[in-house]
Amino acid sequence: MNREAKKCIKYYIDNIKSEKYKEYLTKREEEGLKNHREYIRENKPEWIGRTDYYEPDFISAISFYDVLDNEGTIKLLRKLYSLPKRKYKVRNYYKKPGRIKKYDYIHLKYSESGWGRFAEIELLDDSYVSNISISWCQLNSYYAFYVYEISFKKLLDEERYYSFMRDTMNLFCRKDYVLWYPSINHIKDDELDGLLLETMDQDYFPIVCQHYITSLLYSEQGRQGPLINMVHQSRKDKIDIEKIYIGDMDFAYYSRKENFFIISDYRQVNYALCAGDNRIPNFTILGLVAKYGNSFYYHFAGRTELKNYENSFSKYFSGRKQLSYSRKFYSLIRKMKSIAEVENRKNDNFSDEFDKNWEFYVANDKQDFRKHVENFAVDFQAIYQENFSYLQMLSEMRYTRMGFINSIVATIISVVAAIVAILALFG
């Protein structure tokens, strides 16, 4: 963990429950509510009836979503089988891979994928988390989709929430991905940056919970950035979707049957399942991924996939790093194949199923989900294929150049060897 990240964590722990921050929040809420009402009255009068600003009373769980290939699945299983029995009671549903003999947990898959439980972990001496359940399905022939649901021993109300945050932050290790903010270096010792603290409080909870995955288990994406997640939260009051103020720019998905809604942040990384009546709905997207494969997954996780791709391969395009047939390059080939493969999943489009059970909102207004899917669709296959062709050309140029250099070196060596042999003959 770098120095700035440590400073951010200390700043959060020292100030998040301070009187100065409480005063800042009170003042900001008063000013914000006044400006908000004026904006609605002047620009969005159709939103005047949306007076219910959802505030959760407790958090019951948080789910994380990850993708692993067969090698990553083997590493995950080895971690699960190696957890110490004095601290964790683990129920594994798949055979332990041997040191030499490995297994194909991921197979060719062109039809609908099955889904189910992968493992269950009971934490015996943790003060906050009771268990982590891991479910999975095959996303395609190359990758499996994993859902980690972290459940708490007691529901996290405000007081217990901040105790959990403080205590878990102190457990961060080098395996964890930790957010930090550059502005931390410009804050004086006696100064309070309310906006920074507010941002930290919004960002840190899933990062803190992700510690349980990256420190105990295995995740390639989780060590480099935030995993897509969904916080399961509820409140005492019932939900009336016509009165909920959902947000100015977020996407929201409302379940007509279950009367809860799911809202996403602007990056579509952090989601929240918002329920009422003190209910804890039983919801998972695993069945949708199993049924619709790439088409649903890239709608749900497309932005994250693009971000991961940019972070992994920008250094090759800029010339900062020489390209070679390494694990990274092989990973790109598999990624390209996984999205280009022809799937034979004979089902309706997932937007048809969505329309039967859900409503879709953008900026408090109900929208056509099918049009939204079409407008925001990204041709990932074209992106991967185009960039792969460019990387392949760079690689071939490099190996051609290396072959030319090697031939010159070989010629020089043979000449030197001949000279040495002649000198030895006449010596």
GUBA-50262 format. One record per residue: residue in three letters; x, y, z of N, C-alpha, C, O in turn. Coordinates in steps of 0.02 Angstrom, whole numbers, plus 50000, padded with zeros to 5 digits. Layout:
REM GUBA-50262
ALAXYZXYZXYZXYZ;...
END
This chain:
REM GUBA-50262
MET500424994150000500005000050000500445006250000500915006850040;ASN500305011049954500735016849951500585021850007500095021150044;ARG501015026850013500975031650068500325035650065500015037050116;GLU500125037650004499515041649997498895037750018498445040550050;ALA498875031350001498305027150022498265026650098497715026950125;LYS498825025950131498835025650204498585032250234498225032250284;LYS498795037850204498575044350228497815045150220497485047950264;CYS497555042750163496825043150151496445039150203495935041450229;ILE496675033150217496335028850266496345032050335495835032150370;LYS496925034550355496975037850421496525043950424496195045150475;TYR496505047850370496095053850369495355052050376494985055350412;TYR495145046850341494455044650345494285042350416493775044450444;ILE494695038050445494565035450512494545040950564494125040850609;ASP494995045850558495045051250608494475056250604494305059350654;ASN494165057050545493705062650535492985060750519492545065050524;ILE492845054550500492185052950474491635053750527491055054950509;LYS491795053050591491305053850644491415060250685491155060850740;SER491795064950657491965071050694491385075950693490945075650650;GLU491385080650741490865085750744490915090450685490405092750659;LYS491525091850663491625096250604491275093350542490965096950504;TYR491345086750534491045083650475490285083550482489925084350432;LYS490015082550542489295082750552489025089650535488495090250503;GLU489375094950555489165101750539489185102850464488735106050436;TYR489695100350431489745101050358489155097650324488855100550278;LEU488975091550345488425087850314487755091450324487345091750278;THR487655094150385487035097750399486955103850354486435104950324;LYS487495107750349487475113650307487395111950233487015115150197;ARG487755106750211487715104750141487015102050124486765103350069;GLU486715098450170486045095750158485535101350152485095101150108;GLU485585106350195485125112050192485185115850126484695117250093;GLU485815117450107485935121150045485755116849984485445119349936;GLY485945110549986485825106049930485085105049918484855104949861;LEU484695104249972483975103049966483635109349937483175108749896;LYS483855115149959483575121349934483705122149859483255123649821;ASN484335121149839484525121749768484175116549725483975117749668;HIS484105110549754483795104949719483055106549704482825105449648;ARG482695109149753481995110849745481905116449693481435116249654;GLU482355121249694482315126749645482435124049575482095126149527;TYR482915119449568483065116649502482465112749475482285113449417;ILE482155108749518481575104749496480985109349477480665108249426;ARG480865114349517480305118849503480395122449436479905123549400;GLU481025124349420481145128249360481265123849298481065125749243;ASN481585118149307481795114149249481445107349241481365104949185;LYS481235104349296480935097649293480295097349336480275093549384;PRO479795101149319479175101149360478845094349365478475093049412;GLU478975089949315478675083249317478975078949373478705073549389;TRP479525081249404479825077549459479605080049528479835077349578;ILE479165084949530478985087949594478685082749642478775083149702;GLY478325077849615478025072649656478505067649684478335063649727;ARG479125067749660479635063049684479985065949746480525068849741;THR479655065149802479895068249864480205063249912480425065149967;ASP480225056949893480505051649937481245050549919481395047549868;TYR481685053049962482405052149951482635046149992482705046450053;TYR482745040649957482855034149990483475034350035484025036250013;GLU483385032550098483935031850145483875025050178483365023550209;PRO484385020750172484335014050202484415014150277484785018250305;ASP484075009550310484155008750382484695003650399484995003950452;PHE484804998950353485324993950366485564990750302485234991050250;ILE486154987650306486444983750251486494976550274486744975150328;SER486244971950233486244964850252486804960850219487044955950248;ALA487014962950159487514959050123487804963350067487554968850053;ILE488324960850035488594963949975488834958349929489154953649951;SER488674958949865488884953849815489414956849770489374962749751;PHE489914952849753490434954749706490414950049646490224944249652;TYR490604952749588490584948849525491274948749494491604953849486;ASP491494942649476492164941849449492154936749392491674932949385;VAL492674936849352492754932249296493444929049300493944932549310;LEU493474922349294494104918749296494124913649239493614910849221;ASP494724912449212494814906949165494954900549203494904900549265;ASN495124895149168495234888749202495814889049251495784886249305;GLU496354892449231496944893149275496764897149337496974895449392;GLY496374902449328496154906449385495704902449432495744903249493;THR495284898249403494844893949443495254889049485495084887749543;ILE495774886449456496224881849493496544885549552496584882849607;LYS496764891649540497074895649594496564897149649496734897049708;LEU495944898549629495424899949679495304893749721495254894249783;LEU495254887949690495134881749728495704880249776495594878049833;ARG496314881449753496894880249798496864884749859497044882749914;LYS496644890949849496564895549905496024893049953496114893150014;LEU495474890749925494924888249966495134882250008494974881850067;TYR495494877649977495714871650013496264873050064496374869050109;SER496604878750058497154880250103496964884750161497374886150204;LEU496324886950164496114891250220496164887450286495954881650289;PRO496454890550338496544886950402495884885050434495424889150439;LYS495824878750456495194876150483495014879250550494424879150569;ARG495494882050585495344885050650494964891750642494644894050689;LYS495014894650583494684901050571494104900650521493654904850522;TYR494124895650478493624895350424493354888250417493744883350416;LYS492704887650411492384881350396492174881650322491714885250304;VAL492524877750281492434878350209492094872050182492284866450198;ARG491594873150140491274867650104491404868650030491124873049998;ASN491844864450002492014864749932491594859749892491494854149914;TYR491334861849836490924857549795491294854749734491004851149694;TYR491944856349729492344853949672493004851149697493284853449748;LYS493244846149661493844842549682494454846949682494534851349640;LYS494884845849731495494849649738495984847949681496104842049669;PRO496254852949646496744851549594497404849249625497624851849676;GLY497734844349594498364841949619498944846549601498854851349562;ARG499524845249628500114849349612500324848349540500554853049508;ILE500254842249516500464840849448499844840049403499794843249351;LYS499374835849424498774834649385498264840149396498074841549453;LYS498054843249342497544848349346496904845949312496904840649279;TYR496364849749320495724847849292495444853549249495614859349259;ASP495014851649203494664856649162493994858049195493504854549184;TYR493974863349235493354865349267492914869249219492304869749228;ILE493224871949167492864875749115492924871949050493484870449028;HIS492364870449019492354866448958492074870448900491834876048909;LEU492104867648840491764870748784491014871348800490714866548824;LYS490734877148786490034878248804489704882648752489824888648749;TYR489284879548711488914883248659488164883348673487804887148642;SER487944879248719487234879248737487144882948802487624885848829;GLU486544883048828486404886448891486834883648947486924877548952;SER487094888048989487544885849043487164884549107486704888349124;GLY487344879249143487064878149209487404882649260487934885449247;TRP487094883349317487394887449370487224884549438486714881149446;GLY487644886049486487534883249553488074885449601488454890049588;ARG488094881949659488554883749713489254881249697489334875549674;PHE489754885349710490454883449700490784881749767491144876749772;ALA490674885849818490954884649884490594888949936490274893949918;GLU490654887049999490384891050054490904891550109491234886650127;ILE490994897650135491484898850187491144901850247490814907050242;GLU491204898650304490954901450367491554904250405492044900750418;LEU491524910650423492064913950460491934913150534491444915850560;LEU492364909450568492234907350636492384912850687492044913250739;ASP492884916950675493084921850726493064929050701493354933450733;ASP492724930350646492654937250622492084940750659491564937750669;SER492184946850678491694950550718491104952950676490574954550704;TYR491174953250610490664956350569490374951750515489764951350507;VAL490804948150479490574944050423490434936950447490854933850481;SER489844934350430489674927550451489894922350399490174917250418;ASN489764923650335489954918750284490024922050216489774927550204;ILE490364918550172490444920550103490224914650060490524909250063;SER489694915550021489474910249976489694911949906489644917749884;ILE489954906949871490224907949803489804903749755489764897649762;SER489494907049706489114903649654489444905049587489824909849580;TRP489304900849537489634901949473489234898949416488784894849426;CYS489414900949356489174897849294489704899149241490144903349250;GLN489664895449186490124896949131489844902749091489264902549068;LEU490264907749082490064913549041490094911748968489644913448929;ASN490624908248948490714905648880491204899848885491304897048939;SER491524898048830491964892148830492644893548862493044888948870;TYR492774899748881493434901548906493424904248977493924903849012;TYR492864906948999492834910249064492224908049104491704906349076;ALA492304908249170491754907049216491584913649251492034917749265;PHE490954914549266490714920549301490574918549374490224913749387;TYR490844922449421490794920849492490404926249529490474932249515;VAL489994924149577489654928749622489864927049693489764921449717;TYR490154931949727490344931249798489844935349839489814941449832;GLU489444932049880488984935649923489234935549995489284930250026;ILE489404941350021489664942150089489084944150134488784949450125;SER488924939950183488374941350229488654943250298489174940750319;PHE488294947650332488534950250396488174946650454487594944650449;LYS488534945950510488264942550569487674946450597487164943650618;LYS487754953050599487214957550619487124962750565487614964950534;LEU486514964750553486384969850502486774976150519486814978150577;LEU487064979150468487474985150478487024991350480486834993950427;ASP486874993750540486565000350546487125005550546487705003650536;GLU486975011750557487485017050550488065015950597488645016450577;GLU487925014550660488455013750710488895007750693489515008250695;ARG488585002150678488974996050664489334996750597489874993950588;TYR489045000350550489365001650485490045004850495490545002550466;TYR490075010150534490715013750543491215009850585491815010450575;SER490965005750630491425001350668491744996250621492334994850624;PHE491324993450576491584988650527492094991950481492614989050467;MET491944997950457492405001450413493085002650447493605001050419;ARG493065005350507493685006850543494095000650556494695000450544;ASP493774995450582494144989450601494424985750540494984983150543;THR494044985550486494274981850427494814985650390495274982650362;MET494764992250388495294996350355495974995050386496484995350351;ASN495984993750450496624992450484496914985650465497484984150483;LEU496534981550428496774974850407497024974850335497254969650311;PHE496984980550300497214980750231497934978250224498354979750266;CYS498064974450170498734971850158498924973050086498544976050048;ARG499514970750066499774972149999499354968749944499404970749886;LYS498954963649962498544960249912497934964449892497624963149840;ASP497754969249933497124972949924497204978749875497734981949872;TYR496674979949839496634986149800496354991549846495834990549877;VAL496704997149850496505002549895496475009149857496945010949821;LEU495915012549863495845019149832496245024349869496335023949930;TRP496495029349832496795035149864496645041249821496525040649761;TYR496665047049852496475053349820497055058249822497315059649876;PRO497275060849764497855065349761497785071549806498285074049831;SER497175073849816497075079949856497265079049929497305083949965;ILE497365072849951497555071650021498215074950038498325076750096;ASN498645075949988499305079050001499265086550010499765089750029;HIS498685089549998498615096750003498205098850064498045104750072;ILE498025094050107497615095650166498065096850226498505092850241;LYS497965102450260498345103950320498085099750379497535097150376;ASP498485099250430498335094850487497665096650520497305092050540;ASP497515103050527496905105050563496325106650515495835109650536;GLU496395104650452495905106450402495435100550388495645094750389;LEU494795102250375494315097050357494075098250285493815103550269;ASP494175093250242493925093550174493285089350171493305083250162;GLY492715092650180492085089150185491905085350121491655079750124;LEU492035088450064491875085150000492285078849991492025073849966;LEU492925079050010493345073150005493085067550050493045061850029;LEU492915069350112492655064350159491995061250133491885055250139;GLU491575065450104490945063050077491065058150019490725053150012;THR491555059849977491735055449921492025048849947491855043449922;MET492455049349997492745043250027492195038750054492215032650045;ASP491715041750089491185037750120490755034250068490505028750080;GLN490675037250010490305034049956490705028549922490425023449900;ASP491365029449918491795024849880492065019049920492165013549893;TYR492185020049985492595015350022492245008750042492575003650046;PHE491585008850053491275002850080491394996650036491614991650063;PRO491254996749971491394990749931492134988949928492314983149924;ILE492574994049930493294992749929493504989149994493924984649992;VAL493214991350049493364988050114493114980850113493464976350136;CYS492514979650087492234972850084492634968450036492694962450046;GLN492894971449983493284967649934493914964649965494184959749939;HIS494134967450021494714964750058494624957350074495104953550073;TYR494004955250087493884948250105494014943550046494194937750056;ILE493934946049986494054941949927494794941949908495084936649896;THR495094947849906495784948249883496284945649935496824943149916;SER496124946049998496594943750050496514936250063497014932850077;LEU495904933550058495784926450074495784922050012495994916250015;LEU495544924749955495434920549897495874922749839496434924949850;TYR495624922349779496024924149720495594927949670495044925849653;SER495854933649648495514937649597496034941649559496404945549588;GLU496044940649493496514944649452496284951849448496684956449456;GLN495644952949435495384959749429495374963249496495494969349499;GLY495234959649549495164962649615495804965549644495774969749689;ARG496384963349620497014966149644497204972449605497634976249628;GLN496894973449548497064979149505496554984849509496724990549492;GLY495944983349529495424988449530494804985949566494794980249590;PRO494294990049569493674988049604493284982949564493194983749504;LEU493044977749598492594972949566491884975949563491694979749607;ILE491514974049511490814976049509490464973049570490574967249587;ASN490044976949602489734974649664489024977249670488824981849635;MET488654974149716487974976349731487854975949806487894970549835;VAL487704981649836487554981949908486814980449918486394983349884;HIS486654975849964485974973949979485754978050041486004976850096;GLN485304982750031485104987150086484344987750090483994986650040;SER484104989550149483374990150158483224995550209483674998150242;ARG482584997250213482345002150261481675000050289481364995350264;LYS481445003650340480815001950372480215003650327479734999750324;ASP480235009350293479665011650254479595007850188480095005450160;LYS478975007350165478835003950102479055008250043479115014350050;ILE479185005149986479395008749926478795010149881478395005649866;ASP478735016349861478265018349809478675021149752478935026749757;ILE478745017449697479205019249644479015025949611479435029249581;GLU478375027849616478165034249587478385040249628478385045849603;LYS478585039049691478795044549734479545044649748479805049649772;ILE479885039149732480605038749744480985043549698480865043649638;TYR481425047549728481885051549686482495047249674482905046249718;ILE482555044649613483065039649597483755042849586484265040149607;GLY483765048549554484405051749540484375055149473483945053649431;ASP484825059849462484815063749401485105060149340484905061549284;MET485585055549352485915052449294485975044949300486115041549250;ASP485865042049359485955034949369485425030949331484875033349318;PHE485615024749314485125019949288484795016449347485115015249398;ALA484155014949340483805011249393483365005949361483065007049309;TYR483325000149395482944994449371482444992649427482654990849482;TYR481804993149412481294992049463480944985349452480684983949398;SER480944981149504480614974649502479884975549522479734976949580;ARG479434974749474478724975749488478464970449537478054972049581;LYS478694964349529478434958849571478684959349643478304958349690;GLU479324960849651479634960749718479644967649751479794968249811;ASN479474972949714479464979749740480124981849772480144984049830;PHE480664981149734481304984149752481614986949688481404985049633;PHE482104991249695482444993749636483194993249644483454993349700;ILE483534992649587484264992249586484514998449550484285000049495;ILE484975001949581485235008149552485995007449543486335004349584;SER486255010449490486975010049476487295016949480486955022049473;ASP487945017049491488305023349488488475024949416488295021149370;TYR488825030549405488955032749336489425028049299489415027849237;ARG489835024349335490325019949302490045012949293490365008749260;GLN489455011549321489165004749320489644999649352489724994149327;VAL489945001749407490364997349447490014995949513489994990149535;ASN489745001049545489415000449609488655000649599488375005449572;TYR488324995249621487594994749619487324994249690487684992149736;ALA486694996149699486364995249763485664992449751485284995049710;LEU485504987149786484834984249786484454987549844484634986449902;CYS483934991449829483584995349880482894992549892482464992649848;ALA482784989949952482154986849970481824990850027482144995050058;GLY481184989350040480814992350095480494987150139480604981150129;ASP480104989350188479764984750235480254980350273480074974750294;ASN480864982650283481374978750318481494971950285481694967150318;ARG481374971450220481454965250183482164964350159482534969150149;ILE482354957950150483004956150120482844951850059482814945750066;PRO482764954750000482574950849941483124945849921483714947249929;ASN482914940249896483374935149870483454936249795483024934249756;PHE484004939449775484094941249705484804939749683485284940849721;THR484884937149622485534936149592485484936849516484964935149486;ILE486014939349486486014939849412486324933649380486394933349319;LEU486504928749421486854922949395486454919249341486734917049291;GLY485804918449353485394914949304485374918449237485344915149185;LEU485384925149237485384928849174486034927949136486024927349074;VAL486594927949173487234926749140487264919749111487504918749055;ALA487014914749149487024907849125486584907049063486764903349018;LYS486034910549062485554909749007485764913548944485704910848889;TYR485994919648952486124923948895486864925048879487024928148828;GLY487304922548922488014922648907488294929548894488164934348931;ASN488694930148840489044936348825488574942248816488734947848837;SER487994941148785487544946748769487324950448832487304956548832;PHE487164946648885486974950048948487584952448985487584958049011;TYR488104948448988488694950249028488994956849004489184961049045;TYR489054957748938489374963848914488914969948918489154975548915;HIS488274968848926487844974448944487954976349017487984982349034;PHE488024971349060488094972549132488794974949151488864979449192;ALA489304972049121489994973349141490424976349086491044976449092;GLY490114978849033490494981248976490974986848991491534986848967;ARG490754991749030491194997349046491804995149085492364997549073;THR491704990549131492274987949169492754984049125493364984649132;GLU492484980049079492904976349033493324981048990493924979848980;LEU493024986348964493394991248924493944994548965494504995448941;LYS493784996349027494284999649071494864994949085495444997049082;ASN494714988649099495244983749111495684982749049496294982149054;TYR495364982648992495734981848929496194987848918496784986948901;GLU495934993848928496344999848919496944999848966497505001348945;ASN496834998049029497384997949078497914992749061498504993849072;SER497694987049035498154981449022498584982448959499154980348958;PHE498304985748908498644985748843498864992648818499184993048765;SER498704998048854498905004748831499665005348826499915008848781;LYS500025002048870500765002548870501074999648807501625001748787;TYR500734994848775500994992048713500874996848654501294997448609;PHE500305000148654500145004748600500565011148604500725014048552;SER500735013248664501135019348672501875018048658502255022848649;GLY502075011748657502775010048646503185009848709503785008548707;ARG502855010948766503225010848830503485003948847503995003248880;LYS503134998748823503334991848838503354987848773502904988248732;GLN503884983848765503944979648706503464973748711503374970748764;LEU503174972048654502694966648652503044959948643503504959348604;SER502814955048679503064948248671502474943448682501954945348707;TYR502574937148662502044932248670502024929948743502224924448760;SER501784934448785501754933248856501054931348877500614930448835;ARG500944930648943500284928948969499784934448952499204932948939;LYS500004940748952499554946248936499304945648864498714946548850;PHE499764944148819499584943548749499124937548738498634937948701;TYR499274932148771498854926148767498164927548795497664924948771;SER498134931748848497504933548878497064937348829496454936448827;LEU497374941748788497004945448738496714940748685496144941648663;ILE497104935748665496864930948616496254927248642495764926348606;ARG496284925048704495714921448734495104926048740494544923948729;LYS495234932348760494684937048767494344938148700493724938448696;MET494744938748647494474939648581494064933548559493524934248532;LYS494334927648572493984921448554493334920648594492834918248568;SER493354922648657492774921548701492184925748679491614923648687;ILE492314931548651491764935848630491574934648557491034936448535;ALA492034931648519491904930448448491574923648436491324922348381;GLU491584919348486491324912548475490574912748461490214917048485;VAL490364907948421489654907448403489294903548457489444897648468;GLU488834906748491488454903448544487794900948516487474904248475;ASN487584895248539486964892248515486444892148572486134887048586;ARG486364898048603485884898548658485214900848629485114906848618;LYS484774896148619484144897648584483634900448634483184896948657;ASN483724906848649483274910148695483084916948666483414919648622;ASP482544919848694482374926648675482914931348699483314929648743;ASN482934937248669483394942348692483244944048765482654944148785;PHE483764945548805483634946648876483204952848888482904953448941;SER483174957548840482744963348849482004961348848481584964748879;ASP481824955848812481134953448813480944950948882480394952348907;GLU481394947148913481264944648981481234950449030480834950349077;PHE481654955449021481664961149065480984964649065480734966449118;ASP480704965649006480074969348999479494965849035479004969149053;LYS479544959349045479014955649078478994956949153478464956649184;ASN479574958449182479614958749255479884965349284479824966549344;TRP480174969549241480534975349266480314981749230479994981449177;GLU480484987449260480434993949228481124997249231481514996149278;PHE481265001349181481925004449175481855012049179481425014949146;TYR482285015149221482255022349230482935025549217483465022749233;VAL482915031449186483505035649180483315042649203482835045649178;ALA483685045249253483545051949279482805052649298482475057449279;ASN482555047949336481865047849363481315046649311480735046349329;ASP481505046049248481005045049196481025037949169481565035149156;LYS480435034949162480395028249135480595028249061480365032549022;GLN481025023449041481285023148973481175016248943481015011448978;ASP481255015948877481215009548842481875005948849482395008248825;PHE481865000248883482484996648898482814994048834483424994248828;ARG482424991748786482704989048724483104994448686483654993148661;LYS482815000548683483175005948649483805007848687484315009348656;HIS483765007648753484365009048794484915004048778485495005948770;VAL484744997648775485244992448760485554993648692486164993148684;GLU485144995348643485404996548575485845002748572486365002648539;ASN485655008048607486035014248605486715013748641487195017048621;PHE486745009648693487355009148732487765003048714488275001648746;ALA487554999348664487924993348644488604995148616488664999948577;VAL489104991448635489794992348610489994986048572489894980548597;ASP490274986848513490494981048474491174978748500491694980448471;PHE491164974848554491784972648585492184968148538492794968348537;GLN491834964048499492174959648453492604963648404493174961848390;ALA492324969148376492694973248329493294976648363493824977148334;ILE493194978948425493744982248462494314977348473494894978948459;TYR494164971348498494684966548512495044964148449495654963548448;GLN494664962948396494964960548334495424965848302495964964248279;GLU495194972048301495594977448272496244978448310496774979148280;ASN496194978648375496794979748416497244973648416497854974348420;PHE496954967748412497364961748408497774961848343498364960048344;SER497474963848288497834964148224498434968948229498974967548203;TYR498324974548262498864979448270499424976648315500014977348299;LEU499224973548371499724970648416500104964948381500704964148391;GLN499754961048341500074955548305500584958248256501124955448249;MET500424963848222500894966948175501514969448212502074968548188;LEU501404972648271501974974948310502424969148332503034969648330;SER502104963748351502474957948373502884954948317503464953148326;GLU502584954348258502934951548200503524955948180504054953448162;MET503434962548182503974967148167504554966348216505134966448198;ARG504364965548280504884964748331505284958348321505894958348327;TYR504924952848307505274946448299505674946348234506184943048230;THR505434949848182505824950448121506474954148134507014952248110;ARG506414959548172507014963548189507494959448232508104959648223;MET507214955748280507634951548323507974946048283508554944348295;GLY507604943248234507914938148191508484940948150508994937548141;PHE508414947148126508944950348088509554951448132510124950148112;ILE509434953948193509984955148240510324948548258510944948248261;ASN509924943448270510214936848288510634934048232511154930848244;SER510414935148169510814932648112511484936148108511994933148093;ILE511484942748122512114946548121512574944048177513164943048166;VAL512284943148237512684940748294512964933848278513544932448294;ALA512554929448247512794922748230513364923048180513844919148185;THR513304927648132513834928448082514484930748114515014928048099;ILE514434935648159515024938248194515354932748235515964931948236;ILE514934928748269515204923348311515554918148268516084915648287;SER515264916548209515584911548166516244914148138516734910448131;VAL516254920748122516884923748098517414923548152517984921648139;VAL517224925548212517704925548268517954918448281518544917448294;ALA517494913548278517694906548289518194904248236518664900648250;ALA518064906448173518524904548119519214907548130519724904248119;ILE519234913948151519874917348164520254913848220520854912748216;VAL519874912148273520194908648330520474901948308521014900048330;ALA520104898448265520334891948241520964892648198521424888648203;ILE520984897948156521574899048114522184900748157522734898248145;LEU522084905148206522634906948250522894900948289523494900248301;ALA522424896648309522644890648346523024885948301523484882448324;LEU522834885748236523164881248189523884883348176524334879148171;PHE523984890048171524664892548156525044894648219525614896848217;GLY524704893748275525054895648337525524890248358525864891048409;
END
